């Protein structure tokens, strides 16, 4: 009876903290829908604003300029003021600027709006990783994180399907107006259900709280004894930084230009483009979950091997996608590219959670993610330049992505998965 009761209690415990995970998953999904609808709409925005490929790349990159600029400060704010408050402000901000995007009257207006959009959204990632670190014991963090981050593929997968229907009926501006609604819904969910400390939550049981706190909670006062400089002094933090930078060159270049590639290079119409552009990201959603699960089950202590293997396969699939003339086979390779690049995604984010300390997860994860936002700014512009100087051909752009993912694999191979204690500064 005792064992049965304990097992039932365990199920209840998992269910309660999984509510938090579900909210974070939903919020990330909306986050990626908000930013990825631009990649689907931009070929049609380009017609209205008469944009060149380089200008299209700049429009997609400007969001990342603001996002990168405030990424690290946003993580620090989550550490200082609490993830719940900072995440709520971030989601409210980006929901408002999604509406403003639909109101843009010129290229200049669009660039200003997209930059400010990124500034506001930048505080959310650090808050979400800090919430995972606070609410889940160490042995569950990698799996919880992989489930949460699978939304980063699901959002882009849903976005084209969401966009094409509304855009066909009402035009591209309406798409951005509609996205205000899910944004406000997730703000309310964050505010009413997520607490910075699980002990403050009314829905959590004493048994579940003990499971969480026994494994990974330290006193909140230790947060104030760690400087950001202590994080960036770590060689492994820089290895993670540059692995993620080169990885995201690929992810954001691939994600940003798929719709334009399908329309301009493959000649797809709006509806067909929307369906095909979704496939790599549906495959990627599975890939992130597979990457997290496989890394936990078979690659503990050697997750770099999974990252390297999946990134090499990504490079091969990129090469085959561009160099295959048959439409069906090319789309198969495109879908597999989305799968393998996201397997690396699922494996990668288990590394900082297991290597770095949870009390500075907001700042340290934001520092690593900052690299990705620099890549998100650079990659669409470089892709646009390569397409333009190639006279509309995507060949050089695909080679650029393949080289970047192989560089990422080389850097990842140097990472040792070993817990690093960050020395704390007594006086700050």
Secondary structure, DSSP 4 states (H G I P E B T S, - for coil): -HHHHHHHHHHHHHHHHHHHHHHHHHHHHHHHHHHHHHHHHHHHHHHHHT--HHHHHHHHHHHHHHHHHTHHHHHHHHHHH-HHHHHHHHHHHHHHHHHHHHH--SHHHHHHHHHHHHHHHHHHHHHHHHHHHHHS-HHHHHHHHHHHHTHHHHHHHHHHHHHHHHHHHH-HHHHHHHHHHHHHHHHHHHHHH--SSGGG-TTS-HHHHHHHHHHH---GGGGGG--HHHHHT-HHHHHHHHHHHHHHHHHHHHHHHHHHIIIIIS---HHHHHHHHHHHHHHHHHHHHHHHHHHHHH-TT-HHHHHHHHHHHHHHHHHHHHH--SHHHHHHHHHHHHHHHHHHHHHHHHHHHHHS-GGGHHHHHHHHHHHHHHHHHHHHHHHHHHHHHTTT--HHHHHHHHHHHHHHHHHHTT------PPPPPS--
